[in-house]
Amino acid sequence: MRKCVVTGVAGFIGSNLAEHLLALGDEVVGIDNFSTGKEKSIER
């Protein structure tokens, strides 16, 4: 298991990357300032 930091996690690419990493069994910490992303994107 890896520990990963995803910046821009509320955006399209960041949220999908985080979801993929979680599916691989990695631990994910997401960072975002919500300037353009949506909080709904990180509810998964």
TORTITOR-598558 format. One record per residue (C-alpha): residue in one letter; x, y, z; residue number from 0. Coordinates in Angstrom, 1 decimal. Layout:
<atoms>
<atom><aa>a</aa><u>X</u><v>Y</v><w>Z</w><i>NUM</i></atom>
...
</atoms>
This chain:
<atoms>
<atom><aa>m</aa><u>0.0</u><v>0.0</v><w>0.0</w><i>0</i></atom>
<atom><aa>r</aa><u>1.3</u><v>3.4</v><w>-1.0</w><i>1</i></atom>
<atom><aa>k</aa><u>0.4</u><v>6.8</v><w>0.6</w><i>2</i></atom>
<atom><aa>c</aa><u>-0.5</u><v>9.3</v><w>-2.1</w><i>3</i></atom>
<atom><aa>v</aa><u>-1.3</u><v>13.0</v><w>-2.1</w><i>4</i></atom>
<atom><aa>v</aa><u>-3.6</u><v>14.2</v><w>-4.8</w><i>5</i></atom>
<atom><aa>t</aa><u>-3.8</u><v>17.9</v><w>-5.4</w><i>6</i></atom>
<atom><aa>g</aa><u>-6.9</u><v>19.3</v><w>-7.1</w><i>7</i></atom>
<atom><aa>v</aa><u>-8.9</u><v>16.4</v><w>-5.8</w><i>8</i></atom>
<atom><aa>a</aa><u>-12.3</u><v>18.2</v><w>-6.3</w><i>9</i></atom>
<atom><aa>g</aa><u>-11.6</u><v>18.5</v><w>-10.0</w><i>10</i></atom>
<atom><aa>f</aa><u>-12.4</u><v>16.0</v><w>-12.7</w><i>11</i></atom>
<atom><aa>i</aa><u>-8.9</u><v>14.5</v><w>-13.1</w><i>12</i></atom>
<atom><aa>g</aa><u>-8.0</u><v>14.7</v><w>-9.4</w><i>13</i></atom>
<atom><aa>s</aa><u>-11.2</u><v>13.0</v><w>-8.3</w><i>14</i></atom>
<atom><aa>n</aa><u>-10.8</u><v>10.2</v><w>-10.8</w><i>15</i></atom>
<atom><aa>l</aa><u>-7.2</u><v>9.7</v><w>-10.0</w><i>16</i></atom>
<atom><aa>a</aa><u>-8.0</u><v>9.5</v><w>-6.2</w><i>17</i></atom>
<atom><aa>e</aa><u>-10.8</u><v>7.0</v><w>-7.0</w><i>18</i></atom>
<atom><aa>h</aa><u>-8.4</u><v>4.8</v><w>-9.0</w><i>19</i></atom>
<atom><aa>l</aa><u>-5.7</u><v>4.9</v><w>-6.4</w><i>20</i></atom>
<atom><aa>l</aa><u>-8.2</u><v>3.9</v><w>-3.7</w><i>21</i></atom>
<atom><aa>a</aa><u>-9.4</u><v>1.0</v><w>-5.9</w><i>22</i></atom>
<atom><aa>l</aa><u>-5.7</u><v>-0.2</v><w>-6.0</w><i>23</i></atom>
<atom><aa>g</aa><u>-5.7</u><v>-0.2</v><w>-2.2</w><i>24</i></atom>
<atom><aa>d</aa><u>-3.6</u><v>2.9</v><w>-1.8</w><i>25</i></atom>
<atom><aa>e</aa><u>-4.1</u><v>5.5</v><w>1.0</w><i>26</i></atom>
<atom><aa>v</aa><u>-5.1</u><v>8.9</v><w>-0.5</w><i>27</i></atom>
<atom><aa>v</aa><u>-4.9</u><v>12.4</v><w>1.0</w><i>28</i></atom>
<atom><aa>g</aa><u>-6.7</u><v>14.9</v><w>-1.1</w><i>29</i></atom>
<atom><aa>i</aa><u>-6.0</u><v>18.6</v><w>-1.2</w><i>30</i></atom>
<atom><aa>d</aa><u>-8.0</u><v>21.3</v><w>-3.0</w><i>31</i></atom>
<atom><aa>n</aa><u>-8.9</u><v>25.0</v><w>-2.5</w><i>32</i></atom>
<atom><aa>f</aa><u>-12.3</u><v>24.6</v><w>-4.3</w><i>33</i></atom>
<atom><aa>s</aa><u>-11.7</u><v>27.5</v><w>-6.5</w><i>34</i></atom>
<atom><aa>t</aa><u>-12.9</u><v>25.6</v><w>-9.5</w><i>35</i></atom>
<atom><aa>g</aa><u>-13.7</u><v>22.1</v><w>-8.3</w><i>36</i></atom>
<atom><aa>k</aa><u>-16.8</u><v>20.8</v><w>-6.7</w><i>37</i></atom>
<atom><aa>e</aa><u>-17.1</u><v>19.3</v><w>-3.2</w><i>38</i></atom>
<atom><aa>k</aa><u>-19.5</u><v>16.7</v><w>-4.7</w><i>39</i></atom>
<atom><aa>s</aa><u>-16.6</u><v>15.2</v><w>-6.6</w><i>40</i></atom>
<atom><aa>i</aa><u>-14.9</u><v>14.0</v><w>-3.4</w><i>41</i></atom>
<atom><aa>e</aa><u>-17.9</u><v>12.4</v><w>-1.8</w><i>42</i></atom>
<atom><aa>r</aa><u>-16.9</u><v>9.0</v><w>-3.2</w><i>43</i></atom>
</atoms>
